[in-house]
Amino acid sequence: MKYLIVFLALTLCACARPNYLPEATAVNNEQNDPQSNCAILFNKENICAELLWKQAPTSTDFSEFELRFNASIPAENLSVILWMPSMGHGSSPVKIESLGDGKFRVFKVFFIMPGDWEIRIVLKDSHETLDQAHVPLVVP
């Protein structure tokens, strides 16, 4: 009898929904939210972007990527910074070329050593930062 009670108690506990799973309504709302499909979200400005590598990141050669925004952004309002958080420093400045329609070519991207990096994308107006997003990556 004692084993039956323990077995029933374990069976009932095993069927409980874990606390770390989101509620069903939250999952449904997230799936209906267009921002949930956004690769790089700028919350304050409500702008979405994606980063497409043209030359994969490496610590031995220059890389290149394209940034595509869902809004028109003047080239002078965009800044891209390569940053290595674990070392507290960045790399040499990148070059940015506007391709029109919210698309930019970012080239002369050089990661000075392998490891964990961030691509910090900053939207600014003159000298004031409007919004920013960080894209983490590991450079081999």
Protein Blocks (a to p, Z undefined) as FASTA:
>chain_A
ZZmmmmmmmmmmmmpccfkbccfklmmmmmmpmklmpmbacfknopacddddfbdcdfkb
ccddddddfbdcdfklpccddddfknopacdddddddebjhiacdehiacfbgcdddddd
dddehjacfbdcddddddZZ
